[in-house]
Amino acid sequence: MASRADNIASNLNLGNFAKATELRQRIWFTIGALIVFRFLSFVPLPGVNPLILSELYDQTRGGILDIFNTFSGGSLERMSLIALGVMPYITASIVVQMASALHPTLSALKKEGATGRQKLNQYTRYGTVFLCAIQGYFLAVGLESFGAQSGLQAVVDPGYTFRIVSVINLVGGTMFLLWLGEQITSRGIGNGISLIIMAGIVAQFPTFAGNLFEGGRTGSIQPVVIIGFVAMVVILILLISFMERAQRRLLIQYPKRATERGMMQADRSHLPLKINTAGVIPPIFASSLLLLPLTISQFAGSSMDTDSAAGDFIVTLNQYLAHGQPIYMALYAIGIIFFCFFYTAVVFNPEETADNLKKNGGFIPGIRPGKRTADYLEYVLTRITVIGAIYLTLVCVIPEYMIAQTGIPLFLGGTSLLIVVNVTVDTISQVQSHLLAHQYADLIKKAKLKGRMR
């Protein structure tokens, strides 16, 4: 059976793709939805002057806004209808996920199956609307005072009318992106939300590549630096592709059961534990916390009294937390390692997994079911999390070091590469699954035709 599947998988070529009509329709639907997303990123909010806003945004680069701007495909820089992107949904989903692991009531909902997941999804949407409204209001207020000290006004007519209209548009834009992502997931190919984030990151690659090679042509960037950047990106992509699919597979043994012929046979399966269980959450959280003081001081601008204790503290803190500084790199690495262990402990519960195995009659050979199994799972998970934390730290710190040494921004470094590679690998896997299912469907049809001819 395994050899048959391998032979079918090896025959997944362009000819099979041309025959898979449903798959082609799904791919075209996904492309069309992403085009709609990119179109909306250029539609500005009512009452905002895009030219002045672009000039003011250039003065605040390097803060936490760069993270949200990258994930929204430049929508925040242009202050479009989808300026908040899907980040409020990501934040709400992380909060609900953590709460479901810590709160008994939500934990019980999580165990109810499809009904419980549906309720948790509703709570996530409510949280998304709440976060969008809060963020949208403060974003509108910040826009009204943005650039006041320099004599530039990004908002044409400030006031409560502008704030209310902005909140309504921003909430509607984010919720539309959620609906669009759900449509991609159900009617397209791949995970819709992840593809929207990836599309926002990839959309900025042509600009970066053009600036990089233009710098090489004019001589402002040395050819060695360009070659080093390309080599680094290729190596990191290969490393991410390998590590994101790496897993520790624990053998699970089930009691012997009677077969149709009366023979006793023991069933075996594997419990896969990913090396990087936390995914891209640790670098996002770590970078957000480190860049928060820089963003606050940038928005405060010259209105902050630098002679005061608070102003002097913020200025000094920004000097130490600047990109490429040793303290920033050390805190960034420590934050990634901390959130790796923290988020892994949230998303994977060894005691719950051990109880599920015990209820189903499964056990790890040589390990007693129950508490001993939970302790062993925690022991193995801790060891592989150490490897995953080191891997994430290297992937995220190396680009930061290169950026600091050369002064060339590479989006968000390892975080962007992690997202792009993960989503690409997942999408390719789903395409292969559809092609494989199509191959099996053709084999079944041929087998039925031969049976009728006989």
C-alpha positions in Angstrom: 0.0 0.0 0.0 2.8 2.3 0.9 4.6 1.6 -2.4 1.4 2.3 -4.3 1.1 5.7 -2.6 4.7 6.5 -3.4 4.3 5.7 -7.0 1.2 7.8 -7.2 2.9 10.7 -5.5 5.8 10.5 -7.9 3.4 10.9 -10.8 2.1 14.3 -9.7 3.1 16.3 -12.7 1.7 19.1 -14.8 -0.4 16.7 -16.8 -2.2 15.6 -13.6 -2.6 19.2 -12.6 -4.3 20.1 -15.9 -6.8 17.3 -15.3 -7.6 18.5 -11.7 -10.4 21.0 -12.6 -11.4 21.5 -9.0 -7.9 22.3 -7.9 -7.4 24.8 -10.7 -10.7 26.5 -9.6 -9.5 26.7 -6.0 -6.2 28.2 -7.1 -7.8 30.8 -9.3 -10.2 31.7 -6.4 -7.3 32.1 -4.0 -5.4 34.4 -6.5 -8.6 36.5 -7.0 -9.2 36.9 -3.3 -5.6 38.0 -2.7 -5.9 40.5 -5.5 -9.0 42.0 -3.7 -6.8 42.2 -0.6 -4.1 44.1 -2.4 -6.6 46.4 -4.0 -8.1 47.3 -0.6 -4.7 48.1 0.8 -4.6 51.1 -1.5 -8.0 52.5 -0.6 -7.3 55.3 2.1 -9.5 56.1 5.0 -11.9 59.0 4.5 -10.5 62.3 5.7 -6.8 61.4 5.5 -4.2 63.1 3.3 -2.1 60.2 1.9 0.8 62.5 0.8 1.4 64.1 4.2 0.8 60.8 5.9 3.6 59.2 3.9 6.0 62.0 4.8 5.1 61.7 8.5 5.4 57.9 8.5 8.9 58.1 7.3 9.8 59.9 10.5 8.6 57.1 12.7 10.2 54.1 11.0 11.9 51.4 13.2 9.2 51.1 15.8 6.5 48.5 16.4 4.4 50.0 13.6 6.8 48.4 11.1 5.6 45.0 12.3 2.0 45.7 11.7 2.7 47.6 8.5 4.6 44.6 7.1 1.9 42.1 8.0 -0.8 44.3 6.5 1.1 44.7 3.2 1.9 48.4 3.7 -1.8 49.2 4.5 -0.9 50.9 7.8 1.7 53.2 6.0 -1.0 54.2 3.6 -3.7 54.2 6.3 -6.1 52.2 4.1 -9.4 50.6 5.1 -7.6 47.5 6.1 -4.8 49.3 8.0 -5.1 47.1 11.0 -4.9 44.0 8.9 -5.6 40.6 10.6 -3.4 41.4 13.6 -6.3 42.0 16.0 -7.7 38.6 15.0 -4.2 37.0 15.6 -4.0 38.7 19.0 -7.5 37.7 20.0 -7.0 34.1 18.9 -3.8 33.9 20.9 -5.5 35.3 24.0 -8.5 32.9 23.6 -6.1 30.0 23.1 -4.1 30.8 26.2 -7.3 31.3 28.2 -8.7 28.0 27.1 -5.5 26.3 28.5 -5.7 28.2 31.8 -9.4 28.8 32.5 -11.5 25.7 33.5 -14.7 26.8 31.7 -12.9 27.5 28.4 -10.8 24.4 28.8 -14.1 22.4 29.1 -15.4 24.0 25.9 -12.2 23.1 24.1 -12.9 19.4 24.9 -16.4 19.4 23.5 -15.3 19.0 20.0 -16.8 20.9 17.1 -19.4 22.7 19.2 -16.8 23.9 21.7 -14.5 25.1 18.9 -17.4 27.0 17.4 -18.0 28.8 20.6 -14.4 29.6 21.0 -14.3 31.0 17.5 -17.2 33.2 18.4 -15.3 34.5 21.4 -12.4 35.1 19.2 -14.5 37.2 16.8 -16.0 39.2 19.6 -12.5 39.9 20.9 -11.4 40.9 17.4 -14.2 43.5 17.1 -13.3 44.8 20.5 -9.6 45.1 19.8 -10.3 46.7 16.4 -12.6 49.3 18.0 -10.0 50.2 20.6 -7.1 50.2 18.2 -9.0 52.1 15.6 -10.1 54.8 18.0 -6.5 55.4 19.3 -5.2 55.2 15.8 -7.6 58.0 14.7 -6.7 60.1 17.8 -3.0 59.6 17.1 -3.5 60.6 13.4 -5.1 63.9 14.5 -2.1 64.8 16.5 0.4 63.1 14.3 2.9 65.7 12.9 1.4 68.6 14.9 4.8 69.7 16.1 6.2 69.8 12.6 3.3 71.8 11.2 1.9 68.9 9.1 -1.7 67.7 9.4 -2.5 64.2 8.1 -6.2 64.5 8.9 -8.2 67.0 6.8 -11.0 67.6 9.4 -10.2 66.4 12.9 -13.0 65.7 15.4 -15.3 63.0 16.7 -16.9 62.6 13.3 -13.5 61.5 11.8 -12.9 59.2 14.8 -16.3 57.5 14.5 -16.0 57.1 10.7 -12.4 55.7 11.1 -13.4 53.2 13.7 -16.3 51.9 11.6 -14.2 51.6 8.5 -11.3 49.9 10.3 -13.5 47.4 12.1 -15.3 46.7 8.8 -12.0 46.3 6.9 -10.6 43.8 9.4 -13.8 41.8 9.6 -14.0 41.7 5.8 -10.4 40.3 5.7 -11.5 37.6 8.2 -14.4 36.7 5.9 -12.1 36.7 2.9 -9.7 34.5 4.7 -12.5 32.0 5.6 -13.6 32.0 2.0 -10.0 31.1 0.9 -9.8 28.3 3.4 -13.2 26.8 2.4 -13.2 27.5 -1.4 -9.6 28.1 -2.2 -6.3 26.4 -1.3 -4.3 26.8 1.9 -5.1 28.7 5.2 -6.7 32.0 4.2 -5.5 34.1 7.2 -2.0 32.9 6.8 -2.0 33.5 3.0 -3.2 37.1 3.6 -0.3 37.7 6.0 2.1 36.1 3.6 0.8 38.2 0.6 1.3 41.4 2.6 4.9 40.4 3.3 5.7 39.2 -0.2 4.1 42.3 -1.7 7.0 44.4 -0.3 9.7 42.1 -1.7 9.9 43.8 -5.2 10.5 47.2 -3.5 13.2 45.8 -1.3 14.9 43.9 -4.1 14.8 46.9 -6.4 16.4 49.2 -3.8 19.0 46.5 -3.0 20.1 46.1 -6.6 19.8 49.8 -7.4 22.2 50.4 -4.5 24.6 47.9 -6.0 24.3 49.6 -9.4 25.0 53.0 -8.0 27.8 51.8 -5.7 26.2 52.7 -2.4 26.0 48.9 -1.6 29.0 46.7 -2.2 28.4 43.6 -4.4 29.8 41.5 -1.6 27.0 42.7 0.7 24.4 41.8 -1.9 25.8 38.3 -2.4 26.0 37.9 1.4 22.3 38.8 1.7 21.2 36.4 -1.0 23.3 33.6 0.5 21.9 34.3 4.0 18.3 34.2 2.7 18.9 31.0 0.8 20.5 29.3 3.8 17.8 30.5 6.2 15.0 29.3 3.9 16.6 25.8 3.7 17.1 25.8 7.5 13.5 26.8 8.1 12.1 24.3 5.6 14.0 21.5 7.3 13.3 22.5 10.9 9.6 23.3 10.5 9.0 19.8 9.2 11.3 18.1 11.8 9.5 16.2 14.6 10.2 13.7 17.3 7.9 10.7 16.7 7.0 8.7 19.8 5.9 5.1 19.3 2.4 4.4 20.7 1.4 0.8 21.3 -2.2 -0.3 21.6 -3.4 -3.6 23.1 -3.9 -6.7 20.8 -7.2 -6.9 19.1 -8.9 -9.7 17.3 -8.9 -9.4 13.5 -11.5 -10.8 11.1 -9.6 -14.1 10.8 -9.5 -14.5 14.6 -5.8 -13.6 15.0 -4.6 -11.2 17.6 -2.8 -8.2 16.3 -1.3 -5.2 18.1 -1.8 -1.7 16.6 0.9 0.8 16.5 1.0 4.5 15.7 3.2 7.5 16.4 2.7 10.7 18.4 4.5 13.5 16.5 6.0 16.3 18.5 7.2 19.2 16.4 10.7 20.6 17.1 9.2 24.1 16.8 5.9 23.8 18.6 5.5 27.5 19.3 5.7 28.5 15.6 6.3 32.2 14.9 4.7 33.5 18.1 7.9 33.9 20.1 9.7 36.3 17.8 6.6 38.4 17.2 6.0 38.8 21.0 9.6 39.4 21.7 10.1 42.1 19.0 6.8 43.8 19.9 7.8 44.2 23.6 11.3 45.5 22.7 10.0 48.0 20.1 7.1 49.3 22.2 9.2 52.0 24.1 10.7 53.2 20.8 7.2 53.6 19.3 5.9 55.5 22.3 8.8 58.0 22.2 8.5 58.5 18.4 4.8 59.4 18.7 5.5 61.7 21.6 8.1 63.5 19.5 9.2 66.9 20.6 6.2 67.3 22.9 8.1 65.2 25.5 10.3 67.1 27.8 13.7 65.5 27.4 15.0 67.2 30.5 12.4 65.4 32.7 13.2 62.1 34.3 10.7 60.2 32.1 11.9 61.8 28.9 15.6 61.1 29.8 14.7 57.5 30.7 12.9 57.0 27.3 15.7 58.5 25.3 18.4 56.4 27.1 16.3 53.3 26.7 15.9 53.9 23.0 19.7 54.2 22.6 20.2 50.8 24.2 17.3 49.1 22.4 18.2 50.3 19.0 18.6 47.7 16.3 22.0 46.0 16.4 22.9 47.1 19.9 24.2 44.3 22.1 21.5 44.8 24.8 18.8 44.7 22.1 20.2 41.5 20.6 20.6 39.8 24.0 17.1 40.8 25.2 15.6 39.7 21.8 17.2 36.3 22.1 16.1 35.9 25.7 12.6 36.9 24.8 12.4 34.4 22.0 13.6 31.6 24.3 11.2 32.5 27.0 8.2 32.7 24.8 9.2 29.4 23.1 8.9 27.6 26.4 5.9 29.6 27.6 3.8 29.2 24.5 4.7 25.5 24.1 3.5 24.9 27.7 0.2 26.6 26.7 -0.5 24.7 23.5 0.6 21.3 24.6 -0.5 19.7 27.9 1.4 16.5 28.6 -1.0 15.4 31.4 -4.0 15.8 29.0 -2.2 13.9 26.3 -1.3 11.1 28.7 -4.9 10.8 29.9 -6.2 10.6 26.4 -3.7 7.8 25.6 -4.7 5.9 28.7 -8.5 6.2 27.9 -7.9 4.8 24.4 -5.7 2.0 25.7 -2.5 3.4 24.2 0.9 3.5 25.9 4.5 4.2 25.2 6.6 1.0 25.3 8.6 0.8 28.5 6.6 3.7 30.1 3.8 3.1 32.6 0.5 4.9 31.6 -0.7 7.9 33.6 1.7 10.1 35.5 4.8 8.4 34.2 3.8 8.9 30.6 3.0 12.6 31.4 6.5 13.1 32.9 8.1 11.4 30.0 6.2 13.6 27.5 7.2 16.7 29.4 10.9 15.5 29.5 11.0 14.9 25.7 9.1 18.1 25.0 11.5 20.1 27.1 14.5 18.7 25.2 13.1 19.3 21.7 11.9 22.8 22.8 15.5 23.7 23.6 16.5 22.8 20.1 13.5 24.7 18.7 14.4 27.8 20.8 18.0 27.8 19.6 16.8 27.4 16.0 14.3 30.3 16.3 16.9 32.5 18.0 19.5 31.9 15.2 16.9 32.5 12.4 15.8 35.8 14.0 19.1 37.1 15.4 21.3 36.5 12.4 19.3 38.8 10.0 19.1 41.5 12.8 22.9 41.3 13.0 23.3 41.6 9.2 20.9 44.5 9.1 22.8 46.3 11.9 26.2 45.8 10.2 25.1 46.8 6.7 22.2 49.2 7.4 20.0 47.5 4.9 16.5 46.6 6.1 15.4 43.1 5.4 11.7 43.5 6.2 11.5 42.0 9.7 14.3 39.5 9.2 13.7 36.0 10.4 10.0 36.5 11.4 9.0 37.3 7.8 11.0 34.4 6.4 9.4 32.1 9.0 5.9 33.1 7.9 6.6 33.0 4.2 8.3 29.6 4.3 5.7 28.0 6.6 2.7 29.2 4.6 4.4 28.2 1.3 5.2 24.7 2.5 1.7 24.2 3.9 0.1 25.4 0.7 2.3 23.2 -1.5 1.4 20.2 0.8 -2.3 20.9 0.3 -1.9 21.1 -3.5 -0.1 17.8 -3.4 -2.9 16.3 -1.3 -5.5 17.5 -3.8 -3.5 16.0 -6.7 -3.0 12.7 -4.8 -6.8 12.5 -4.1 -7.5 13.2 -7.8 -5.1 10.3 -8.7 -6.9 8.0 -6.4 -10.2 9.0 -7.8 -9.0 8.2 -11.3 -7.8 4.8 -10.2 -11.1 4.0 -8.6 -13.0 5.0 -11.7 -10.7 2.8 -13.9 -11.2 -0.1 -11.5 -15.0 0.3 -11.7 -14.9 0.4 -15.5 -12.8 -2.8 -15.6 -15.2 -4.5 -13.2 -18.2 -3.7 -15.4 -16.4 -4.9 -18.5 -15.8 -8.2 -16.9 
